[in-house]
Amino acid sequence: MTLIKTQIEEILTEKLNPKHLQVEDESWQHGGGAQAQSHYKVIVVAEQFTGLKLLARHRLVQSALADVVSRIRALSLHTLTAEEWEKAESDGVGFRSPGCHNKPKTSL
């Protein structure tokens, strides 16, 4: 069985030929355990994003990953052009995923 992380990497590499691609399985942070394969963060830098608004970029990625997206719970996307990526790196911008609303709350 191929890991979903690997599938995401292979599909986006083939479809977008990204300058940078980072796929993180964040399932362990959301109560499903490390093997859940349910929550992913994707940072992708591709020329295809040039001139596209954020929603169009996300639709492009989600369309490419349609089969995978139907099998997971959450996908956090950070879609950038090469120029945006360079600026983010020089500014020290971190790319965080939103918190999970279904994660069990712990009491103090």
C-alpha positions as CSV (number, residue, x, y, z in Angstrom):
1,M,0.0,0.0,0.0
2,T,1.4,3.3,-1.1
3,L,1.4,6.1,1.6
4,I,-0.9,9.0,0.8
5,K,2.0,11.4,1.3
6,T,4.0,9.6,-1.4
7,Q,1.0,9.8,-3.7
8,I,0.6,13.5,-3.2
9,E,4.3,14.0,-3.9
10,E,4.2,12.0,-7.1
11,I,1.0,13.6,-8.5
12,L,2.1,17.1,-7.8
13,T,5.6,16.5,-9.2
14,E,4.1,15.1,-12.4
15,K,1.3,17.7,-12.8
16,L,3.1,20.9,-11.6
17,N,6.8,20.3,-11.9
18,P,7.3,22.3,-8.7
19,K,10.4,24.3,-7.8
20,H,9.8,23.3,-4.2
21,L,7.4,20.7,-2.8
22,Q,7.0,19.8,0.9
23,V,4.3,17.4,2.0
24,E,3.9,16.8,5.7
25,D,1.6,14.2,7.3
26,E,0.1,16.0,10.3
27,S,-2.3,13.2,11.2
28,W,-0.5,12.6,14.5
29,Q,-1.5,16.1,15.7
30,H,-5.2,15.5,15.2
31,G,-6.1,12.6,17.4
32,G,-5.9,9.9,14.7
33,G,-2.5,8.7,15.5
34,A,0.6,8.6,13.2
35,Q,-0.9,5.9,10.9
36,A,-4.2,7.7,10.3
37,Q,-3.1,9.3,7.0
38,S,-5.8,11.9,7.4
39,H,-4.3,15.4,7.7
40,Y,-1.7,16.9,5.3
41,K,0.1,20.1,4.8
42,V,1.4,20.9,1.3
43,I,3.8,23.7,0.4
44,V,4.1,23.9,-3.3
45,V,6.0,26.5,-5.4
46,A,5.2,26.4,-9.1
47,E,5.2,28.7,-12.1
48,Q,1.6,27.6,-12.9
49,F,0.5,29.8,-10.0
50,T,1.8,33.0,-11.6
51,G,-1.1,35.4,-12.3
52,L,-3.6,33.1,-10.4
53,K,-5.5,34.2,-7.3
54,L,-5.3,32.0,-4.2
55,L,-8.6,30.2,-4.9
56,A,-7.6,29.3,-8.4
57,R,-4.3,28.0,-7.2
58,H,-6.0,25.8,-4.6
59,R,-8.5,24.6,-7.2
60,L,-5.6,23.6,-9.5
61,V,-4.0,21.6,-6.7
62,Q,-7.2,20.0,-5.5
63,S,-8.1,19.1,-9.1
64,A,-4.8,17.3,-9.5
65,L,-5.3,15.5,-6.2
66,A,-9.0,14.8,-6.6
67,D,-8.6,11.0,-5.9
68,V,-6.4,11.6,-2.9
69,V,-8.5,14.4,-1.4
70,S,-11.6,12.2,-1.4
71,R,-9.7,9.8,1.0
72,I,-8.4,12.3,3.6
73,R,-10.0,14.6,6.2
74,A,-7.9,17.8,5.8
75,L,-5.5,19.3,3.3
76,S,-3.7,22.6,4.2
77,L,-2.4,24.3,1.1
78,H,0.3,26.9,0.7
79,T,0.6,27.7,-3.0
80,L,3.3,30.1,-4.0
81,T,5.1,31.5,-7.1
82,A,9.0,31.4,-7.0
83,E,9.1,35.1,-6.2
84,E,6.6,34.7,-3.3
85,W,8.6,31.7,-2.0
86,E,11.9,33.7,-2.0
87,K,10.3,36.6,-0.2
88,A,8.7,34.3,2.4
89,E,12.0,32.6,3.0
90,S,13.9,35.9,3.3
91,D,11.2,37.2,5.7
92,G,11.3,34.1,7.8
93,V,7.6,33.3,7.2
94,G,6.5,30.0,8.6
95,F,3.6,28.0,7.1
96,R,1.3,26.6,9.8
97,S,-1.8,24.6,9.4
98,P,-5.0,25.6,11.1
99,G,-5.9,23.9,14.3
100,C,-8.2,20.9,14.2
101,H,-11.7,21.3,15.5
102,N,-12.2,17.6,16.1
103,K,-9.1,17.1,18.2
104,P,-9.9,15.9,21.7
105,K,-9.4,18.7,24.2
106,T,-7.2,18.0,27.2
107,S,-8.0,19.5,30.6
108,L,-5.4,21.1,32.8
